[in-house]
Structures are given as C-alpha cells and as structure tokens.
C-alpha cells in the first residue's frame, strides 16, 4: 500500500522546518528566497509563537563599537554569558558562536528589509549598555509586533505553513533524515512530510522541571521561555540517532518571586541599567542583577534572605524606562502589576532561586557544526536547541545559517525515500493513546517527570539520588507511558509531549550521573570540586538501536582563521 | 458565581472572531460550535503571557494573576 492511501496527507518538499518561532521563521524566509520549496510546521500559530510570542524588548549581544565578535566569543565560551554559569572553558564550540556574532549586524539590517522594525522613531537603533560585554551591544526594541512582522515576512513568501501541527518523529533512510511525521493538534490529521533536508528548531528544553513558581498541577505552565515545546527537537533528534551534548547541565537563575511574567530582562536590563541585589539586611550581595548560585546559598544558609532588587538605588527615571520596556514585551505584566498595587519605584521586588528551570541555554543541545548540520545527513538545527542559537540574536543567526546549508544539501541530495513500515508504526503508536482505557491524564504523567527531576537532579546531585531517579523514571516509562490517555487532539499533543519529556529526563539524569565533577552550572554534592579529569571534556548522548549511549569527547577549538591575537591572549 | 479560573471571557462583548482561539500559544481555548464562541477547556496550561488579552479586538478577555504568584 502506498503512503498516500494510508496517511491523511503526504507532502513532498525541499526543506522541512519544524518549529515556527524566530529561528524557524527566519529559516523559512531565507530558504524560500533561495528558491527552495519550503514547508514550515508550527505547533501553535506563527504570528504569536515561540520566545517572542508576546513581544521582545531587546536584542542582546550585537557587536558594536569596540566590542567585536571576538570579544563576545571569548566571553560567552570562556567566562560565561550569565554569571551563574561561569567557567565554560571547553564546554562550547566557539566556531559557531563566532559565526553567529560576526554577521549579526548585517542580519538585523536584512530583517528590517523584510518589514521587521527595530529602529526607534528617529530612524536609529537605540543602543544600550550591556554589563555582560561592557559595551553598547544591546538594542532596545519596541518589539511588541516583532513576531507578527516576522511571521508576515514568511506569509509573503511562497512557504507552505502548517499551523497547529507538531513534528512527531524524524524519518530516516540510512544515516540520512528524509522528513518527518507530523500531527495536527486540532484535527488529529496525521501527516507525512518527505523532505530533501530538514531543519529542527523548537526552542528550550525546560518542562522536565517545575515552572518558576513551582506550581505542580494547577496553572502549571508558567515558564520563562515558551513552554509550547516539550524539547521536541532535542527528543526527535535523539531518537533519530543525532548527537546531543551537555545534557547534564541545568540552569539556575535568580528570578523575581513576585511576578515571573514581568520579564527578567525588562525589570533589570530593559534600558541597560542592571539593578543591584541586596539581602534582607540591606547589604549589597551583587553590584548588578546577577549573582552566582554559591552566593545565593551562602546568603540563605546565613539567614540573610530574602534577596531583593535594590530599587531605590536606581536613577529616578528608571521606573519609567522599565514601564516602557514592559509595554514592549508582555504588556499583560502592566495589568498584573496594577492589580497587585506594585509600584516599580518602591516595591521590594524579591528574587529567588535554588531550583533548576531548564537545560542550560547556550550549552545543552543538539550538536551542530558551523553549517548548523547535525550529526545526521540532511538534518539541521537552529535556535535555542543548539549551542550558539540561544536567544534572539542566536535564533536569527542560526536561522540564516541552517537555511543556506539545508538549501545547498537539498540541491545536491537525491529524492528522499520514506520507509512506509516506519511511518505506519509511528502512526499506530501515536493513536494508541486515543484507545487507552483507565489511563492517566498526560499532565499527570508530566508532573511525575517534573517532580522526579526536581527531587533527584534539581541542583545538588549525588550518585545515589541520580540512580534512584533513573530507576523511578524507568518504572514510570514501563508502567505508564503506554497508558497515557488522550480523548481529543489537544490531549494527544500533550501525550506526545510526554514521550519527549521522559526521554529528555532520562538523558539528563544519566549524563549527570556520568559527570563526576562540579563546574559551570553543574553541581555534584559527592564531587563538590572541579575535577581536572573533566577539563575540556563533554558528554555526547545519542540513541543507538533504542539504547541510550553516553560518550565522552571534546568539542572543537576556535579555528585559526577565526582567531586573532586578542583571542589567543584570552585563551579561548 | 463559583470558581473562576484565571482566564475569563466576557460573552456580552465577545464577537466570536476566533483570534484568541487561533493565536493562543498554549492552545488553552476551545471552540463551541453551537454558540460560535470560544471556550477555555485547558486553563491550567496557560502561560500567562497575555497574547489573548493583547490581541482581542473587543477587550473581552481578562486574565488575573494566579494565586501561586500572589
């Protein structure tokens, strides 16, 4: 039987893009401009999806003035871009980072030519200082319409956009990825996309942990980054045999306790001013808005918490700048603030932390080379799910890079051959969830994954706890994964999310057990010191014939052609 | 009356334009074909990012901050 007669819909395309956030939309525009037939799958709606769904108030880390791409790479790949994640020597591939930042300015100008507005009323970019780079390297945007404008640019090209459609599994022919199966989460239409090249870009992997407010059950998706994805790209790539790296690293950040929806960036860096942090006794804990986890623990143990942003130390006009920044990103926060009676200039904004929120941005992710190619032929990745693709700047850059690479591959690769048996098996597994009797609700399963990760690998880990967590995950996989019940397309989407989440949780715990070390954002209570045996070592994870494989190895160093004297001095 | 989840639709002013249903990143809205109006079958999955409030042309949707953030 042919696929066309057994599947709801079969699409043949040059370039398939899974994920319609910033990276996916940029990739769709660029691939289409280069003449490729492009199919874009978006789990929600491209106009308001992904990290920029509710607007964006800044684009960070753009080379400007004295701060070159070389400086930024030295910082990002060496010291670390966020103070809580320091000492990243050897944990990232600096070459892709270099390419991301080198061409950042030109790419922004190209986005502007598509109708994505980045300039203020006077026609110029509004540059604000960045404490991270020490220069004027952040552009403040009135970016409330950023995503609708970018999605509009996709609509103007002849891209086949499938809204409310999630990628389910990548399809393989030997070592080559030849497309994917997909599900419409409103209609249950099961779709096969045969593609010469495939790009995956579904954002952060964060839902293996509880959200920032810790709500385990009711109102359970209050994550900092867009929680529509369940690490779909990471999990699909892993199951297809692609390599992931640094999956043991989770991140802790200092966050506003009062209102997680008032974006961290808006509160503190919105206009380049980084509010200092004080403890309950009013002593300065950090001269800026970031601090290390160790420092937080020190304050907590000494009984000096809560910590607060020292709002009165800000200049008088800062509250107004913060209010404008909030109007540019998540305007709903203005309403929340008003309802609670919080004033920007007087409220004691409490910070909290000490729990993991996500796998570490800029570090954990799908392994790609400088062309955004994964370790499988025909498969490319972009955005937050790859090392240098983090945040808007990285998403835009890797969107450009992977589009060029995928179009080039599609031009020379032969027509894809899809294995009909593989497709029918996937379909059967997917729809089995619609037939479960006496099953569990998908979010009950998801809650189990989250509480397991919170307890056994939150921040301070040990071999015993990790082994117990791995054992519990194995039990829940064996006893309950096939008993997740879905009664409609929305619930089927959440059931498929669970398949991704349990794979990512298992990867995270098993990689964490292997790394007997403490460094960057990774802490082992039973190996509390930096272990020199792990210097410059990373853990690669992949799936081989259904088995999880962990391998230690090294990431590439900066290539000589990208290097300059100043970099060599910084020993990147 | 009774329990009110954080997302509330004002059916007096809602015109049934489908924008909330079409744009919600978390797919918390459903559609009632009989009254041709949106419903909220999955309020527990709300991200509280406010796309529905921002995009509603009639300002018929309200989100209150959930108690976990009070």
Interface residues (C-beta under 8 A of the other chain):
Chain A: X44 X45 X47 X48 X49 X50 X53 X54 X144 X164 X185 X186 X213 X214 X215 X217 X218 X219 X220 X221 X222 X223 X226 X227 X228 X258 X259 X260 X261 X330 X331 X332 X333 X335 X336 X339 X340 X443 X490 X493
Chain B: X6 X22 X23 X24 X25 X26 X27 X30 X41 X42 X43 X44 X45 X46 X47 X48 X49 X50 X51 X53 X54 X55 X63 X64 X65 X66 X68 X69 X70
